[in-house]
């Protein structure tokens, strides 16, 4: 009798454990960010001067992989290529990110993202430095595990020898995540 009861409890426990919600999932992500800067040649209220107030000043292409815990918290490891054409500076950041979903509606999520890592320079004009990032975004659930991501990010690249030893910028991005 005791063996049968133990066997039934074991099978019942395995059944319950198997039916529980998964604790996490892996993902792959990628995005393209466009850096926007103020035009130094723009003059307010001057008609037809051919200048715009905001100009694109760089582009970032990023990709990474990570793990999401219980649909709220995610960690990822990322790399990519950054190019600032105003300064002719290219960089290769390698960084880790922590993403926290502030709120979710169905499978859509509004999130905050914090990044830190190292940045390698493609040229020898300046030394390698650190990379910092802080951003907010909105992830829109798609079909077949593909999601669309819209981002607004603040980036700081610590570059010794550059103006103020850093480049700070704000970028708008669009990307994807694949679970």
Secondary structure as the mmCIF struct_conf table of DSSP 4:
data_model
#
loop_
_struct_conf.conf_type_id
_struct_conf.id
_struct_conf.beg_label_comp_id
_struct_conf.beg_label_asym_id
_struct_conf.beg_label_seq_id
_struct_conf.end_label_comp_id
_struct_conf.end_label_asym_id
_struct_conf.end_label_seq_id
HELX_RH_AL_P HELX_RH_AL_P1 UNK A 2 UNK A 19
BEND BEND1 UNK A 20 UNK A 20
HELX_LH_PP_P HELX_LH_PP_P1 UNK A 21 UNK A 22
BEND BEND2 UNK A 23 UNK A 23
STRN STRN1 UNK A 24 UNK A 38
TURN_TY1_P TURN_TY1_P1 UNK A 40 UNK A 41
TURN_TY1_P TURN_TY1_P2 UNK A 44 UNK A 45
TURN_TY1_P TURN_TY1_P3 UNK A 47 UNK A 48
BEND BEND3 UNK A 50 UNK A 50
BEND BEND4 UNK A 53 UNK A 53
STRN STRN2 UNK A 54 UNK A 69
TURN_TY1_P TURN_TY1_P4 UNK A 70 UNK A 72
STRN STRN3 UNK A 73 UNK A 84
TURN_TY1_P TURN_TY1_P5 UNK A 85 UNK A 88
STRN STRN4 UNK A 89 UNK A 105
TURN_TY1_P TURN_TY1_P6 UNK A 106 UNK A 107
STRN STRN5 UNK A 108 UNK A 121
BEND BEND5 UNK A 122 UNK A 126
STRN STRN6 UNK A 129 UNK A 141
BEND BEND6 UNK A 143 UNK A 143
TURN_TY1_P TURN_TY1_P7 UNK A 144 UNK A 145
STRN STRN7 UNK A 146 UNK A 158
TURN_TY1_P TURN_TY1_P8 UNK A 160 UNK A 161
BEND BEND7 UNK A 162 UNK A 162
HELX_RH_3T_P HELX_RH_3T_P1 UNK A 163 UNK A 165
STRN STRN8 UNK A 166 UNK A 178
#
